[in-house]
Amino acid sequence: MRKCMIVFSLTLFIGLLGGCALTAPVKEAKSDVTLTTDDQKELQAIFYPPRFPKVAGVILLPDTRCDCRDFGAIPSKLNEEGIAVLAMDFRYKDLISKTKSREEAVSTIQKQNLNSLVDHDLKAALDFMSKQEWVNPERICLVGTSLGARIALVAGAKHKVDGLVLVSLSGDEALPGAKPIKFLLEDYGKHPILFITAENDWGGDFKAAAHNRQYFEWANSPKQLKIWPGAGHGVELIEPQERLEFLIRWLREQL
């Protein structure tokens, strides 16, 4: 009798173990990927794959440095919360890496064709993300910091993405030759949007907070404005734990 119970217990254990193996989520490590744009530029990116099917996807758009690695631990922390993440470079990364100061970097980037970052670079990222089997193509959000926020807004209006997080956006125009920000927000439609800045954000000659209050009034979609106290700009406004948790909550609620 005891022998029969042992055999039955062992069989049950193996059956349960097999069931767990069939239903366990897939866990894959992050991977370096190369995005090839339709004008044949190769961009480096880091992809953090989803752990469950049909999850939301976030594309992280960098600041003037054009370097996805400047997001630090943010991509992995978002991924730990069940979000597929693609952190991408922009095509001017190598050019900007040769500059010796923030002022020189800003001056250099302003002389480039920034619309190519919307028409080619970001399009390649959207194409990549939408083709990932476990990413829901109707739940893709762009998170842009500084320059990345400008690219995100123009692309959001053009490509009709499902969510926007604009960090340290400032000024009346997003990009040279693009529509004014007011009209881009109208074109973006009814998808959710989050504006993030700081009271002493140096963007727009330290007028970023006032500008974001105006953007919030202009937006017609589900919207939220977060102005953190003190100083800061770009990535540093979403990197601290409290601020990253705020971003994660917004993504969960809106996507």
Number of C-alpha atoms within 10 A of each C-alpha: 5 7 8 9 10 11 11 12 12 12 12 12 12 12 12 12 11 11 11 11 11 9 8 10 12 11 10 10 9 16 12 14 16 18 22 17 20 12 10 9 14 17 19 17 21 20 22 23 25 27 20 15 14 17 21 22 32 28 23 27 29 27 26 23 23 22 22 21 16 14 21 11 10 20 23 16 16 20 20 13 13 17 26 28 27 28 25 27 29 27 20 19 18 13 13 21 14 10 15 9 11 12 9 13 17 16 14 15 18 13 8 11 11 19 16 16 22 21 18 18 24 24 19 20 23 21 13 16 23 16 11 16 13 18 24 17 20 16 18 25 27 27 24 25 29 22 25 27 27 26 28 31 29 26 23 24 18 14 16 17 22 22 25 27 27 28 30 31 31 27 18 13 17 21 19 11 9 12 15 15 22 17 14 21 22 14 18 25 17 16 19 23 28 20 21 26 33 25 17 18 26 18 20 15 10 16 16 25 26 17 18 24 15 12 21 19 11 15 22 17 15 13 18 14 17 19 19 17 11 10 14 18 22 27 19 14 20 23 16 11 11 9 16 17 15 12 19 16 12 16 22 12 8 17 17
